[in-house]
Amino acid sequence: MADLKKEKLEVRIDNAKVMFRNFSGAPGTYNQAGNRNFCVFLPDDLARDMESKGWNIRWLKSREDEPPQAMVAVKVNYGNYPPSIFIVSNGKASKLSEENVKELDTAELEQVDLIIRGYSWEVKGETGIKAYLKEGYFVLATNDLAKKYLQPTDPLSNNANDYEGLIIN
C-alpha cells in the first residue's frame, strides 16, 4: 500500500466519453445528495491496466453481440484539492466554480479531455484506488444556428454583403 501512495496516480483521457453526469450532486436512486460524480467509458487496454493497479473499474454488460464496456466512476470533490474544470465555447475557455459546475449535467458536449487523480484507500484490509477529477475541459457542441449568430463580425466593415438579408423599416 505504501508504494501506491508514492506513485503518482494520474490518468489522462483525451476525447473521453462521459456518462451518468451528476455535477450538481442531486440525490437519486444511485446517488446520495451532495455527491458530485460522473462515469467515463474506457478503452479495454487502459481499463485493464488501471484495474491491475487497483483502480475500481466496472464492466457494463452489453448486448449479446458486443463485449462488456469498461468504465470508471469519477468523483468531483471541492475539498482539499478542488478540480480545475473549464467549459469551452467558441474556442474560449471559462473556469467553472463549485456553484455553476452543475451546468455540465445537461450540456451538449462535443469533446471532453480529462486528468483523473487516483486516491489510494484501505479499509478493513481491503484496498483500492478511487478516481477524482483533477482537471477537465468540456467543449460545448455548437449547432448551426449558434454558428450563424455567434461568429465574430467586424463592425467597421463597409462590405455591403454584411447587411444582406437585413430588414430595415
TADAGI-V421391 format. One record per helix or strand. SS is the DSSP state (~ for helix, > for strand). FROM is the first residue (numbers start at 1). LEN is the number of residues. Records with the same first field share a line. If there is no record, write none. Layout:
SS->FROM-LEN / FROM-LEN
This chain:
~->2-5 / 44-10 / 101-5 / 144-7 / 160-4
>->10-4 / 17-6 / 28-1 / 31-1 / 37-6 / 55-1 / 57-4 / 69-7 / 84-6 / 92-5 / 109-15 / 126-15
